[in-house]
Amino acid sequence: MVAIITIDGPSGAGKSTVARKLALILGYDYVDSGALYRIVALKAIQQKIDENNEEELISICKDIDVSFLIENEKCRILYKGEDISDSIRLPEISMVASRISARKVVRDHLTELQREMGKKGQIILEGRDAGTVVFPEAPVKFFLEASVEERSKRRFKELKLKGINVNLDQVTKDIIKRDSNDRSRCYAPLVPAPDAVIIDSSQMTVEEVVSRMIEIIQSKKYERGSSEWIKVK
């Protein structure tokens, strides 16, 4: 049985940290779908492409060659061999990525790319529509959420550690704006899948969230009567 686990949720909920840790424990591959949209945004900015030029955006989508390498629970994102892990996390990239992600043609192309990446199974995909659009048939789906205040603090800390000069008020405003964009877009809005397990991480540590997920994964395994599709290392 093909094993696919999806983790959706808003910006700053801790999806990436939890997904990477879970991937290491399970021995699964990891895909950050949000990074794909950030790559399109980064390349559009670098190439001075208008956000409304869908033909050029599609060209960027078709040219994506990306690898996700987890090292000590950190993820290096390589685009054609170049490490772009930090550059795609800049606040200005986040906002452009949010706007670009609302375009159906972009989502359609990147959805197909993600499905291609997940064909072999044994994969954890984190994003905003992983369980609703990309892999609605995934046997295990999570929706990770947290309060705006907590998510803002986490993102602020993350950016400061990377040497990016930001203030908490602006980070909070950016997250609220991103939430509005993600939840209100006409195509593939940010919502939990009907069968997703919702976890509020506001008052939980990463270890507690991962432990809860493993419990749920194991219970799903037994419900399906299979001991082959997932193994905890």
C-alpha positions in Angstrom: 0.0 0.0 0.0 1.3 3.4 -0.9 2.0 5.4 2.2 1.4 9.2 2.1 1.0 11.4 5.1 -0.1 15.0 4.6 0.3 17.9 7.1 -1.6 21.1 6.3 -2.0 24.3 8.2 -1.4 28.1 8.2 1.9 29.9 8.2 3.9 29.5 11.4 1.9 26.6 12.8 5.1 24.5 12.9 4.4 22.2 9.9 7.9 22.2 8.6 9.6 21.4 11.9 7.1 18.7 12.8 7.1 17.2 9.3 10.9 17.0 9.1 11.2 15.3 12.5 8.4 12.9 11.6 10.1 12.0 8.3 13.3 11.2 10.1 11.6 9.0 12.6 9.6 7.1 10.0 12.3 7.0 7.4 10.1 8.8 4.8 10.9 11.4 2.2 9.9 14.9 2.9 8.4 17.5 0.5 7.6 21.1 1.4 4.9 22.1 -1.0 5.1 25.7 0.2 8.7 25.9 -0.9 7.6 25.2 -4.5 5.4 28.3 -4.5 8.3 30.3 -2.9 10.6 29.1 -5.7 8.2 30.4 -8.3 8.0 33.7 -6.4 11.8 33.9 -6.0 12.4 33.2 -9.7 9.7 35.7 -10.8 11.4 38.4 -8.7 14.9 37.5 -9.9 13.7 37.5 -13.6 11.6 40.6 -13.1 8.5 38.7 -14.3 5.1 40.4 -13.7 2.9 38.4 -11.3 0.1 38.6 -13.8 2.1 37.0 -16.6 0.7 33.5 -16.2 2.6 32.2 -19.3 5.9 33.1 -17.7 4.9 31.8 -14.3 4.0 28.5 -15.9 7.4 28.4 -17.6 9.0 28.7 -14.2 6.8 25.9 -12.8 7.8 23.6 -15.6 11.5 24.3 -15.0 11.5 23.4 -11.3 14.2 20.9 -10.3 14.2 20.7 -6.5 15.6 18.4 -3.8 14.8 18.4 -0.1 17.7 17.2 2.1 17.1 16.7 5.8 20.2 17.1 7.9 20.0 17.1 11.7 16.3 18.0 11.5 17.1 21.0 9.3 16.1 21.0 5.6 18.3 22.2 2.8 16.3 23.1 -0.3 18.3 22.8 -3.5 17.2 24.3 -6.7 19.2 22.9 -9.6 22.0 22.2 -7.0 21.9 25.7 -5.5 21.0 26.1 -1.8 18.0 28.5 -1.7 16.9 27.5 1.8 17.2 31.0 3.3 16.5 33.1 0.3 13.0 31.7 -0.2 12.1 32.5 3.4 12.5 36.2 3.2 9.2 38.1 4.1 8.9 39.7 0.6 9.1 36.2 -1.0 6.4 35.0 1.4 3.9 37.7 0.3 4.6 37.2 -3.4 4.3 33.4 -3.0 0.9 33.9 -1.3 -0.4 36.0 -4.2 1.0 33.7 -6.9 -0.4 30.6 -5.1 -3.9 32.0 -5.7 -3.5 31.5 -9.4 -5.2 28.3 -10.6 -2.7 27.7 -13.4 0.2 27.8 -11.0 -1.5 25.5 -8.5 -2.5 23.1 -11.2 1.1 22.7 -12.4 2.6 22.5 -8.9 -0.1 20.0 -7.8 0.9 17.7 -10.7 4.6 18.1 -9.7 3.8 17.1 -6.1 1.8 14.1 -7.3 4.7 13.0 -9.4 7.0 13.3 -6.4 4.6 11.2 -4.3 4.2 8.3 -6.7 6.6 6.0 -5.0 5.0 6.6 -1.6 6.8 6.7 1.7 6.4 10.5 1.7 5.4 13.3 4.1 4.0 16.3 2.2 3.4 19.5 4.1 1.6 22.5 2.8 -1.8 24.1 2.7 -3.8 21.8 0.4 -1.8 18.6 0.6 -4.7 16.7 2.1 -7.6 18.4 0.3 -6.3 18.7 -3.3 -2.9 17.1 -3.9 -3.5 13.8 -2.1 -7.2 13.7 -0.9 -6.8 9.9 -0.8 -3.9 9.9 1.6 -4.5 7.4 4.5 -3.3 9.9 7.2 -4.0 13.6 7.1 -3.1 16.2 9.8 -4.1 19.8 10.1 -1.7 21.7 12.4 -2.9 25.0 13.8 -1.9 27.6 16.5 -2.9 31.0 17.6 -1.9 34.0 15.6 0.1 35.3 18.6 2.1 32.0 18.9 2.7 31.7 15.2 3.9 35.3 15.1 6.4 34.7 17.9 7.7 31.5 16.2 8.2 33.2 12.8 9.8 36.2 14.4 12.3 34.0 16.3 13.0 32.0 13.1 13.7 35.1 11.0 15.9 36.7 13.7 18.0 33.5 14.0 18.6 33.8 10.3 19.8 37.3 10.7 16.8 38.9 9.0 15.9 42.3 10.5 12.2 42.3 11.4 9.9 43.4 14.1 7.2 41.4 15.8 4.3 43.7 14.9 5.2 43.5 11.2 5.5 39.7 11.4 2.1 39.5 13.0 0.6 41.7 10.3 2.2 39.6 7.6 0.8 36.4 9.1 -2.7 37.9 9.3 -2.5 39.0 5.7 -1.2 35.6 4.6 -4.0 33.9 6.5 -6.6 36.0 4.7 -5.0 35.3 1.3 -4.8 31.6 2.0 -8.3 31.1 3.4 -10.2 33.3 1.0 -8.7 32.3 -2.4 -11.3 30.8 -4.7 -9.2 27.8 -5.7 -7.9 25.4 -3.0 -8.4 27.6 0.0 -6.7 26.7 3.3 -9.2 24.4 5.1 -8.8 21.1 6.9 -9.6 18.0 4.9 -12.9 16.4 6.2 -11.0 13.4 7.6 -7.9 15.3 8.8 -6.9 15.1 12.5 -6.7 18.7 13.8 -3.9 19.5 16.3 -3.6 22.8 18.0 0.1 23.2 18.8 -0.2 26.6 20.6 0.7 25.0 24.0 2.6 22.0 22.7 6.2 21.3 22.2 7.4 19.9 18.9 8.1 16.5 20.6 4.5 16.4 22.0 3.1 17.1 18.5 5.2 14.5 16.9 4.4 11.9 19.6 0.7 12.6 19.1 1.0 12.2 15.4 2.8 8.8 15.8 0.0 7.6 18.0 -2.5 8.5 15.4 -0.5 7.0 12.6 -0.2 3.7 14.4 -3.9 3.7 15.2 -4.7 4.3 11.5 -2.4 1.4 10.6 -4.3 -1.0 12.8 -7.6 0.3 11.5 -6.5 -0.7 8.0 -5.3 -4.1 9.1 -1.8 -3.6 7.6 1.6 -3.8 9.1 3.5 -3.1 5.9 2.6 0.4 4.8 4.2 2.2 7.7 7.0 1.3 10.1 8.2 3.5 13.0 12.0 3.3 13.3 
